Amino acid sequence: MSPARITLATALSLLAMPCLGFGVFGMLASFEPPGSWGFFAFYAVLDLGILAAAVLFWRWALSPARVPGTCARCGYPIQTITAERCPECGTKIPRIDP
């Protein structure tokens, strides 16, 4: 979790918010005739895509940074472990043979 990642996710989320207002909410507020359901479906899918992107940005921003010598999944230090799997989470530890 780094401040730069959180700042980037915040900026991207703030940039995406106006797009949500022009989507389904804008379509409902415009009182379009019932024949325009194709546009409504398009904007609904667009809004769901924007929300999914925001969730992915925040998952990335809040995920722990990968530190060398730690488990890729849980961050447990694995430099001195001789086992095949991480004792904390059970993830297989990749070994590089000399």
C-alpha positions in Angstrom: 0.0 0.0 0.0 1.8 3.1 -1.1 0.6 6.7 -1.1 1.3 7.0 -4.8 -1.1 4.1 -5.6 -3.8 5.5 -3.4 -3.4 9.0 -4.9 -3.7 7.5 -8.4 -6.8 5.4 -7.5 -8.4 8.5 -5.9 -7.7 10.6 -9.0 -9.1 7.9 -11.4 -12.2 7.5 -9.2 -12.8 11.2 -9.2 -12.4 11.4 -13.0 -14.9 8.5 -13.4 -17.7 10.0 -11.2 -19.0 12.5 -13.8 -19.3 9.7 -16.3 -21.7 7.9 -13.9 -23.9 10.9 -13.8 -24.2 11.0 -17.6 -25.0 7.3 -17.7 -28.1 5.6 -16.4 -28.9 8.5 -14.0 -28.8 11.0 -16.8 -30.9 8.7 -19.0 -33.6 8.4 -16.3 -33.6 12.1 -15.7 -34.0 13.0 -19.4 -37.4 11.3 -19.7 -36.5 9.7 -23.0 -39.3 7.9 -24.9 -39.7 4.2 -24.3 -38.2 3.4 -27.7 -34.7 4.3 -26.5 -34.1 1.2 -24.4 -31.1 0.4 -26.4 -29.4 3.5 -25.2 -30.5 2.7 -21.7 -28.9 -0.7 -21.9 -25.7 0.8 -23.3 -25.4 3.3 -20.5 -26.2 0.6 -17.9 -23.3 -1.5 -19.2 -21.1 1.5 -19.4 -21.8 2.5 -15.8 -21.2 -1.1 -14.6 -17.9 -1.1 -16.4 -16.8 2.2 -14.9 -17.7 0.9 -11.4 -15.8 -2.4 -12.0 -12.8 -0.4 -13.1 -13.0 1.7 -9.9 -13.1 -1.4 -7.8 -10.1 -2.9 -9.6 -8.2 0.4 -9.2 -8.8 0.4 -5.4 -8.0 -3.3 -5.1 -4.7 -2.6 -6.8 -4.0 0.5 -4.7 -4.7 -1.2 -1.4 -2.9 -4.5 -2.2 0.4 -4.9 -0.4 3.5 -4.1 -2.4 5.6 -7.1 -3.4 8.8 -7.3 -1.3 11.6 -9.6 -2.4 12.1 -12.6 -0.1 8.4 -12.7 0.9 5.5 -14.9 -0.1 3.7 -13.4 -3.1 0.3 -14.1 -1.6 0.6 -13.2 2.1 3.9 -11.4 2.5 5.4 -13.9 5.0 9.2 -13.9 5.0 10.4 -17.0 3.2 14.2 -16.5 2.8 15.2 -19.2 5.2 12.3 -21.6 4.7 13.2 -25.0 3.1 9.7 -26.2 2.8 7.9 -26.4 -0.5 5.0 -24.3 0.6 4.5 -21.1 2.6 3.8 -22.0 6.3 1.4 -19.1 6.6 -0.9 -19.5 3.5 0.2 -22.7 1.8 1.2 -21.1 -1.5 3.8 -23.1 -3.4 7.2 -21.3 -3.1 9.1 -21.1 -6.4 12.7 -22.2 -6.0 15.6 -21.2 -8.2 18.2 -23.9 -8.4 21.9 -22.7 -8.6 
